[in-house]
Amino acid sequence: MNKKTLKVNIGGVLVGGGESVKVQSMCTTKTSDVLKTAEQIAALERAGCEIIRVSVLDEADALAIKDLKAKVRIPVVADIHFSAKLAVSAIENGADKVRINPGNIGGESQIKAVADCIKRHKIPVRVGANTGSIEKEFLQKYGVCEQALVESALKSVSVLEKLGINDIVISVKASSVPLTVRAYKLLSAKTNYPLHIGVTEAGTEEMAVVKSSAALGALLLDGVGDTLRVSITDDPVKEVVAAKRLLRAVGLDKNFVNVISCPTCGRCQWNSMELAKKVTSYVESFNKPLKIAVMGCVVNGPGEAKDCDLGIAGAQDYCVIFRGGEIIKKVAAEEAEKEFFKEINALLND
């Protein structure tokens, strides 16, 4: 179970305080291109994204948030650096949350202007540090390490707290998996604010998924993390798909069809691999807590998958379909796929 942190409300989506871990992503479009950005957000929402972040690089982006909010259903987070003016404009145009760095937003008067605007509109803010934005004093004191990341992030938090802001989400991202894990565990021990977890600059799809699964899986299993992003250099929909699968793998999302399958061995005499892929793809969109097995051989299959709601295992010229480890049907190999999908559909529609 995740650590009980403070709760924040991001445009109606609750984060922290024992709520479910929320999936985030970030648009790759220019925010001022409202139609293209809205299309991307709609695709992300269909994939399971619950909070979306957009870049605010100029005034056109800030002003576009108002039109964008009218076209999308999930909360929009404005990501701003180096401009208090853009932060204020984004908030006034309806941003549900802002991601800022008080250290680069301007002087004391500019930070206060942003803080006052945040309070007026009663929205939360995300602050934090990554290995490229550690405050100079902590770099000199520690070098690049978890202490530097955490103290740099908490310095930003203290700036906002002094200005009366308490709806805060914190992140401390690194591209190193071990450093990411150490930093978030240290941060979790020092604060009760909700944490947004992620590995930054994780790379292209295959390695990014491996890195994020290793780091975020370790954190979530240890109760650390209230919202997450799986950063991938690719279509952001892939980030959401990977994040949803990660939450399922660590047991934080149980409302799905879990397909298990053995890696096969020399005993397997039928194409169980192909059927496992078809079944996994078919049930991906169903939100129902079921467990389905595609096993290589009748020798071990039914016994190994006896905790499944439905399963199939094969021999050279026939397959057996089973429930709870008990065989309910024996079918010819050429009829196996059709018969198994009949049973799957009956289970899904039950």
Solvent accessible surface area in square Angstrom, and as a share of the most:
residue,aa,sasa,rsa
1,M,207,0.92
2,N,25,0.13
3,K,69,0.29
4,K,134,0.57
5,T,14,0.08
6,L,92,0.46
7,K,96,0.41
8,V,4,0.02
9,N,83,0.42
10,I,0,0.00
11,G,46,0.45
12,G,59,0.57
13,V,31,0.18
14,L,63,0.31
15,V,0,0.00
16,G,1,0.01
17,G,12,0.11
18,G,47,0.45
19,E,60,0.27
20,S,70,0.45
21,V,14,0.08
22,K,19,0.08
23,V,0,0.00
24,Q,4,0.02
25,S,1,0.01
26,M,29,0.13
27,C,11,0.07
28,T,100,0.58
29,T,25,0.14
30,K,90,0.38
31,T,3,0.01
32,S,42,0.27
33,D,58,0.30
34,V,22,0.13
35,L,121,0.60
36,K,116,0.49
37,T,0,0.00
38,A,13,0.10
39,E,120,0.54
40,Q,34,0.15
41,I,1,0.00
42,A,39,0.30
43,A,28,0.22
44,L,0,0.00
45,E,43,0.19
46,R,185,0.68
47,A,30,0.23
48,G,18,0.17
49,C,3,0.02
50,E,50,0.23
51,I,0,0.00
52,I,0,0.00
53,R,21,0.08
54,V,0,0.00
55,S,33,0.21
56,V,4,0.02
57,L,130,0.65
58,D,55,0.29
59,E,66,0.29
60,A,53,0.41
61,D,1,0.00
62,A,0,0.00
63,L,95,0.47
64,A,8,0.06
65,I,0,0.00
66,K,135,0.57
67,D,79,0.41
68,L,0,0.00
69,K,65,0.27
70,A,91,0.71
71,K,112,0.47
72,V,19,0.11
73,R,203,0.74
74,I,17,0.09
75,P,6,0.04
76,V,0,0.00
77,V,1,0.00
78,A,0,0.00
79,D,16,0.08
80,I,0,0.00
81,H,68,0.30
82,F,155,0.65
83,S,27,0.17
84,A,11,0.09
85,K,154,0.65
86,L,22,0.11
87,A,0,0.00
88,V,32,0.19
89,S,13,0.09
90,A,0,0.00
91,I,2,0.01
92,E,95,0.43
93,N,26,0.13
94,G,31,0.30
95,A,3,0.03
96,D,18,0.10
97,K,1,0.00
98,V,0,0.00
99,R,20,0.07
100,I,1,0.01
101,N,17,0.09
102,P,4,0.03
103,G,56,0.54
104,N,37,0.19
105,I,4,0.02
106,G,39,0.38
107,G,39,0.38
108,E,154,0.69
109,S,84,0.54
110,Q,79,0.35
111,I,23,0.12
112,K,102,0.43
113,A,47,0.37
114,V,1,0.00
115,A,0,0.00
116,D,43,0.23
117,C,0,0.00
118,I,3,0.01
119,K,86,0.36
120,R,150,0.55
121,H,80,0.36
122,K,177,0.75
123,I,20,0.10
124,P,3,0.02
125,V,0,0.00
126,R,6,0.02
127,V,0,0.00
128,G,5,0.04
129,A,2,0.02
130,N,45,0.23
131,T,40,0.23
132,G,76,0.73
133,S,41,0.26
134,I,12,0.06
135,E,46,0.21
136,K,148,0.63
137,E,88,0.39
138,F,22,0.09
139,L,67,0.33
140,Q,140,0.62
141,K,136,0.58
142,Y,73,0.28
143,G,29,0.28
144,V,89,0.51
145,C,27,0.16
146,E,29,0.13
147,Q,71,0.32
148,A,0,0.00
149,L,0,0.00
150,V,0,0.00
151,E,50,0.23
152,S,3,0.02
153,A,0,0.00
154,L,46,0.23
155,K,77,0.33
156,S,5,0.03
157,V,5,0.03
158,S,37,0.24
159,V,45,0.26
160,L,1,0.01
161,E,70,0.32
162,K,170,0.72
163,L,44,0.22
164,G,44,0.42
165,I,5,0.03
166,N,93,0.48
167,D,67,0.35
168,I,0,0.00
169,V,0,0.00
170,I,0,0.00
171,S,2,0.01
172,V,0,0.00
173,K,19,0.08
174,A,0,0.00
175,S,42,0.27
176,S,46,0.30
177,V,34,0.19
178,P,79,0.50
179,L,16,0.08
180,T,0,0.00
181,V,23,0.13
182,R,115,0.42
183,A,0,0.00
184,Y,0,0.00
185,K,81,0.34
186,L,47,0.23
187,L,0,0.00
188,S,10,0.06
189,A,88,0.68
190,K,115,0.49
191,T,16,0.10
192,N,86,0.44
193,Y,20,0.07
194,P,0,0.00
195,L,4,0.02
196,H,1,0.00
197,I,0,0.00
198,G,0,0.00
199,V,0,0.00
200,T,21,0.12
201,E,130,0.59
202,A,3,0.02
203,G,29,0.28
204,T,90,0.52
205,E,64,0.29
206,E,149,0.67
207,M,109,0.49
208,A,0,0.00
209,V,50,0.28
210,V,88,0.50
211,K,50,0.21
212,S,1,0.01
213,S,46,0.30
214,A,54,0.42
215,A,0,0.00
216,L,0,0.00
217,G,7,0.06
218,A,41,0.32
219,L,0,0.00
220,L,6,0.03
221,L,128,0.64
222,D,86,0.44
223,G,5,0.05
224,V,11,0.06
225,G,4,0.04
226,D,8,0.04
227,T,0,0.00
228,L,0,0.00
229,R,40,0.14
230,V,2,0.01
231,S,17,0.11
232,I,13,0.06
233,T,95,0.55
234,D,65,0.33
235,D,69,0.36
236,P,5,0.03
237,V,38,0.22
238,K,77,0.32
239,E,2,0.01
240,V,0,0.00
241,V,45,0.26
242,A,15,0.12
243,A,0,0.00
244,K,51,0.21
245,R,127,0.46
246,L,13,0.06
247,L,9,0.04
248,R,39,0.14
249,A,87,0.67
250,V,26,0.15
251,G,29,0.28
252,L,70,0.35
253,D,28,0.15
254,K,146,0.62
255,N,73,0.38
256,F,30,0.12
257,V,10,0.06
258,N,54,0.28
259,V,31,0.18
260,I,48,0.24
261,S,60,0.39
262,C,36,0.22
263,P,117,0.74
264,T,34,0.20
265,C,68,0.41
266,G,82,0.79
267,R,120,0.44
268,C,31,0.18
269,Q,100,0.45
270,W,42,0.15
271,N,101,0.52
272,S,4,0.03
273,M,111,0.50
274,E,75,0.34
275,L,7,0.03
276,A,12,0.09
277,K,137,0.58
278,K,83,0.35
279,V,0,0.00
280,T,58,0.34
281,S,83,0.54
282,Y,91,0.34
283,V,3,0.02
284,E,63,0.28
285,S,95,0.61
286,F,71,0.29
287,N,105,0.54
288,K,53,0.23
289,P,92,0.58
290,L,22,0.11
291,K,54,0.23
292,I,0,0.00
293,A,0,0.00
294,V,2,0.01
295,M,10,0.04
296,G,3,0.03
297,C,13,0.08
298,V,43,0.25
299,V,109,0.62
300,N,52,0.26
301,G,2,0.02
302,P,16,0.10
303,G,47,0.46
304,E,112,0.50
305,A,0,0.00
306,K,137,0.58
307,D,96,0.50
308,C,4,0.03
309,D,58,0.30
310,L,1,0.01
311,G,0,0.00
312,I,0,0.00
313,A,0,0.00
314,G,1,0.01
315,A,16,0.12
316,Q,133,0.59
317,D,99,0.51
318,Y,62,0.24
319,C,0,0.00
320,V,7,0.04
321,I,0,0.00
322,F,0,0.00
323,R,108,0.39
324,G,43,0.41
325,G,20,0.19
326,E,125,0.56
327,I,99,0.50
328,I,73,0.37
329,K,64,0.27
330,K,137,0.58
331,V,17,0.10
332,A,44,0.34
333,A,37,0.29
334,E,144,0.64
335,E,68,0.31
336,A,3,0.02
337,E,73,0.33
338,K,115,0.49
339,E,28,0.13
340,F,0,0.00
341,F,36,0.15
342,K,112,0.48
343,E,21,0.09
344,I,0,0.00
345,N,53,0.27
346,A,59,0.45
347,L,30,0.15
348,L,15,0.08
349,N,124,0.64
350,D,139,0.72
